[in-house]
Amino acid sequence: MKLPHQKYGRKLKTSDYIYNFFATITGLTIFNIQFIKEVFIPPYEISEIKKHMDELGVKTFGIVSITGIILGLVLTMQSQPVMQRFGATDFLPAMVSISVIRELGPVITALIFTGRVSSGIGAELGSMRVTEQIDAMEVSAVNPFKYLVVTRVIATTMILPILTIYVVFIELAGSFFEIVLVESMTLKYFVDSVINAIQFGDFIPGIGKTFVFGFITGLVGCYKGFTAEGGTEGVGRASTTAVVLSSLLILIFDMVLVKISLWLWPTLG
């Protein structure tokens, strides 16, 4: 059955978009249930998981490094005049570190990651679907869901927290460079201020929710690619919608997880 956005030759109505949205959420939920069933059934394809962690995660270090440095510099440059106005520039390292660790580091890294990875997964699996490579795997008694989907979702779930921790340090380094240029602050004072400002309730929820973001990135990309149809146009559509949907879900789940973390650690408020 074709979804409204796959029915060519007519203009979409509001009802079509609503139907398409709920159909996608339903399909994604069923896809998630199938993943949960398959993930505990051997074989576990460890070598494939390692390969995807390298392809999807390690090769993303370059873009997230640049993003992290720029974000640290910009956040500090924007905050410095405000802190100077209130005579509180000594608190600048603490303010930047808490902002980066709690929210900016995890979310920005997840959005950059999903922009690169989710679209790639959607395009790759979509190409395999429309060229009937997935059907050929099924005929050959190979479980394509286990081999193509489970391995990629596990890889994205495991690699994003590692990338986030790395980006947090890069952002703090960028912040330090900006502070040193303007305030002539020593490295020891900067590090001490950051360490004294960070609590368990800041670091664990911030990094912990990136496991959810990584899972969303892999699951949505695989779902859109695995269910693609309509030839090359369908592949492009799968790639585009994978990025849009995964980014939207990351922001929604971030809001929910922030609320949960504030409930679990009231001192964060």
N, C-alpha and C positions, 0 to 999 in steps of 0.2 A: 504493500500500500504506500502510495506516495504521499508525503506531507504537502501541505499547501505551497510551501516554498519550492517544491519540486514539480509543481504543475505549471508547465510552460505555456506561454501564450495568453495569459490573462493577468490583470492587475489584482494584487492581493488586497483583501479587505481586512478590517480590524479583527473580525471574527477569525480570519485565517491566522493572523499573528497570535491570537490567544490560543487557538487550537494547537498551533505549532509549538508554542511555549510549553503547554501542559503535556503534549506528546513527547517533547524532548526530555522534560523532567521525569516522566514515567519511564521512558526508555533508558535514561541514565540510571534510574533507581534499579531497574531490572538488571542492567549491565553490572551495577555494583554488587548486587546479590550474587550474580554468577561469579564475579571475581572472588568474593568471600568463600564461595564453595570450592573454587579451583585452587586457591592459594595454599590450601592445606593438603592437597593431594599430590603425591610424588608422581613423576620426577620434579625436582625443584629448579632445574636449569640454572645452577649457580654461575656457570661460565657466561651464559647469556646476560644475566643480571650485571655481572662485572663489566661486560662489554658495553652495555647500555649506560652504566654509570660513567664510564669513560667518555662515550660519545655524547651523552646528554648533559653531563655535569662538568667534567674536567675541562671540556672545550668551551665552557661558558665562563671560565675564570677571567678571560680577557675583558669581556664586555662588563662584567660585574665589578671588576677592579676599577675601570674607568668611571663607572657610575658611582661607586663608593667614594672615591676621592672627590669627585665633583660635588656629591651630596654633602660630604663633610665640610668642604670649603664653603659652599653656598649657605648651609644652615648656620655656620659660624658667622659668616659675613652679615647675614640677615639679623642674627640675634645680638651681635655686638653693639650696635648703636642703641638698641633698647636697654640692654644691661648697663651701658654707660650712662644713660639718662637717669637711672635709679642708683648709680654708684655701686653696682653689683657685678662688676666684671670678674671679680674673683670667683663667682659662682658659675661662670660661663662653661668651664669643663664639665661640671656636674650636670648642668642643664642639657648640654649637647649629648652627653653620654646616656642619660636617662631617655631622652627622646629617641636616640638611635637604637638603643637596645630594646626598648618597649615596643616601638611601633615602626619607625621609619626604616630601620634596617631590614626587619623581616618582610614588611609589605612591599617595599620597593624592590628588594631582591626577588621576591616571589613573582612580581609583575614582569620584571625583566626576564626572569627564567621562563615563565609561561609564554611570553611573547616569542621566545626563540624555540622552546622545546615543544609546546603544545601544537604549534602550527606544523612543525617538522614531523611530529608523530602522526598528525591528522593527514598530512600529504603523503607520507610514506605508506601508511596502512590503507589509505584511500586508493592509492595507485595499485596496491596489491589486490584490493577488492575488485576494482573495475576491470583489471586485467585477469581476473579469475585465478590468481595465484593462491588466494586463501581457499578457494574451492578445491584447487588441486591438492593442497595440504590435507584437507578433509578426506579426499579420495585415497590419499596415500596413508591413511590411518594415523596421521599426525594431528594432535589437538592444536589447532591454530590459536585458540583463545589462550591456552596455557603458554604456548611458545611466544606469541606476539604481544599479548596484552598483559598477562600477569608479570612477566619479566620487566616490561617497561614501567608499569605502575610501581613495582617495588623499587626499581632503580631511581625513579624521580622522588619517591617518598624518602629514600635514604640519603640522596645526594643534596637535596635543598637545604637541610639544616647545616650541613658542612659548609656549603656556599655562604649561608647567612652568617655563620660565625666568622668566616674569613672577611666578609664584607663589613661587618661591624668593626673589626680591627682596622680595616682600610679607611673607613669613614672617620674613626677617631684619629687616625694618623693625619688625614686631610684637615681635620679640625685643629689639630695641634700645630700644623704648619701655618695655618691662618692666624692662630692666636699668637704664635711666636713672632710673626712678622709685624703685628700691630702692638701687642702688649709686652713683648719680650719676656714672656713667662718661661720658667725653666721646665725641663722635661719631668724632673722629680715632682715639682708642685702639680703639674698637670696629671701625672699618673696617680699621685696620692689623692687628688680631688676626685678623680674618676672612681678609684677603688672605694673611697669613703662614701660616695654617692650611691653606688650600685648595691642593691640588696638581692637576696635570693628571689624575692617576689618580682623583681624586675627582669632578671635574666632567664629564669626557667619558663615562665609563660611566653616570653618573646620568642625564644628559640623553639619551645615546644610546639607552638602553633604552626611552625613551618613544616612539620611532618604532615599536617592536614593540608597545607597549601601544595606541597609536593604531590600528595595523593590526588588532589583535585586536578592538578596539571596533567598527570599521567592518565587518570581515568577519563577525563573529558577528551583529551587528544585521541586516546585509543577508541573511545566510543564513536566519535565523529568519523574517524578513519575507517573503523570496522564496519560501520553501517552506511558508508558512502555509496551512492549510486548516481548514474547519470553521466558516465564518461569523464572526460577531463574537466568539464565544468563542475561536476560533482566533487572532484578532488579539490579543486580550488575553493569550492564552497565549504567543504569539510575543514580545510586548513584555516579559513577565515573565521568560521563560526566557532571553531575550537578555541581560538585565542579570545574571542569576545566572551564566550560563555564561561571559560575558566577564569578570566579576569574578574567577571562579575561575581562568580561564586566565591572567589578569594576575598573580595571586599565584603560580601555578605557574611561569610564565615568569620572574617576578622572581627566584624562588629559583635557577633555572637560570642566569640572566644574572649574578647576583651571584657564583655559583661560577666562571663563565667569566671575569668581570672580575678576580677574585682570582687566577686562574691567569695571566692576561695581565699583571696588575700586582701582583706578589707583595708590594710594599711596602704595599699597602692593608691587608694582614693585620697 
